[in-house]
Amino acid sequence: MPSYTFCSTANAFVLQGAVPVFVDVRPDTMNIDETKIEAAITDRTRVICVVHYAGIACEMDTVMDIARRHGLLVVEDAAQGVMASYKGRALGSIGDFGCYSFHETKNYSMGEGGAVLVNHPELIEKAETIREKGTNRSRFLRGQVDKYTWVEYGSSYLPSDINAAHLLAQLEMAEEINRDRLASWHYYEEGLAPLRDEGRLRFLEPPAECAHNAHMFAIRLKDLEERTALTAFLRERDIVVSFHYVPLHSSPAGRKFGRFHGENVYTDRESDRLTRLPMYYGLSRTEQDQVIDAIFDFFGQRR
Ligand SMILES: *Cc1c(COP(=O)(O)O)cnc(C)c1O
């Protein structure tokens, strides 16, 4: 898995006693560098876990090919990838398992919660059992058994109906939310393009086969110092931008539970430079103009 991700990606495996092995990212997308995966595989490797950062797909054909050749499973962390696709296929539906997040920071939110996508029909019932506290209640609700009981290990992974109702309303208008976010994304891209063309900023660069979902608009500055200065400059104007992630391999838990494989060319360098501009459904052009103008001001330029 990449080190440049949220700790939940690693926690899922650490909780099962596995060791996360971190691989460097590509600078264009900040996704795992598929050309560096194979060298990290040992005979103890079980899973390749990819993260579709910002809703931009990883190079899935290559990842799936490596996995099949080595007999590994593929888990897609598509927490940020709802409504995004790779070569026309929904993110999360390509590997053996996929995960979505409906955390409040994501494109579609239920406060806290998520979904797991199971690409093996024979494993769906087991997944249902695990999420229902290890019971066969799902079978009971379908009338397949006349009482339900504890049949497996499990936990309480079901969202409440109240949370689900909140999410459902957004899923019913998912196309509109997606369109709105993409329009905002392209407005930032167009507005800031002169600074990119001068080499002051670098955007994420979605490959042609990846239809993303405008989960975030990230810009990269020269270095950490410039990013810190921009953050303070924007804050003065009541514009909040936030950076992430502290790469997992350098975090206390990451050092304890995992290890980095190969050379770390981009993970640290790019994460130090990256920040995210305000992005949400209903963001107005006036608000975006304030952000874009402020960034031009920061560089001492007129828009
Ligand atoms: C948000 C996020 C998660 C965690 O999602 P939860 O719903 O909080 O578990 C995992 N991975 C990535 C890449 C995320 O952005």
Ligand as a Chemical Component Dictionary entry (heavy atoms), coordinates in Angstrom:
data_LIG
# 
_chem_comp.id                   LIG 
_chem_comp.type                 NON-POLYMER 
_chem_comp.pdbx_formal_charge   0 
_chem_comp.three_letter_code    LIG 
# 
loop_
_chem_comp_atom.comp_id 
_chem_comp_atom.atom_id 
_chem_comp_atom.alt_atom_id 
_chem_comp_atom.type_symbol 
_chem_comp_atom.charge 
_chem_comp_atom.model_Cartn_x 
_chem_comp_atom.model_Cartn_y 
_chem_comp_atom.model_Cartn_z 
_chem_comp_atom.pdbx_ordinal 
LIG C1 C1 C 0 -11.551 9.023 4.569 1  
LIG C2 C2 C 0 -10.599 7.957 4.191 2  
LIG C3 C3 C 0 -10.583 6.730 4.844 3  
LIG C4 C4 C 0 -11.377 6.452 6.094 4  
LIG O1 O1 O 0 -12.699 6.431 5.949 5  
LIG P1 P1 P 0 -13.577 6.174 7.253 6  
LIG O2 O2 O 0 -14.955 6.223 6.703 7  
LIG O3 O3 O 0 -13.274 7.297 8.204 8  
LIG O4 O4 O 0 -13.167 4.859 7.786 9  
LIG C5 C5 C 0 -9.744  5.729 4.392 10 
LIG N1 N1 N 0 -8.930  5.930 3.350 11 
LIG C6 C6 C 0 -8.907  7.093 2.693 12 
LIG C7 C7 C 0 -7.987  7.246 1.531 13 
LIG C8 C8 C 0 -9.725  8.154 3.101 14 
LIG O5 O5 O 0 -9.674  9.316 2.446 15 
# 
loop_
_chem_comp_bond.comp_id 
_chem_comp_bond.atom_id_1 
_chem_comp_bond.atom_id_2 
_chem_comp_bond.value_order 
_chem_comp_bond.pdbx_ordinal 
LIG C1 C2 SING 1  
LIG C2 C3 SING 2  
LIG C2 C8 DOUB 3  
LIG C3 C4 SING 4  
LIG C3 C5 DOUB 5  
LIG C4 O1 SING 6  
LIG O1 P1 SING 7  
LIG P1 O2 DOUB 8  
LIG P1 O3 SING 9  
LIG P1 O4 SING 10 
LIG C5 N1 SING 11 
LIG N1 C6 DOUB 12 
LIG C6 C7 SING 13 
LIG C6 C8 SING 14 
LIG C8 O5 SING 15 
# 
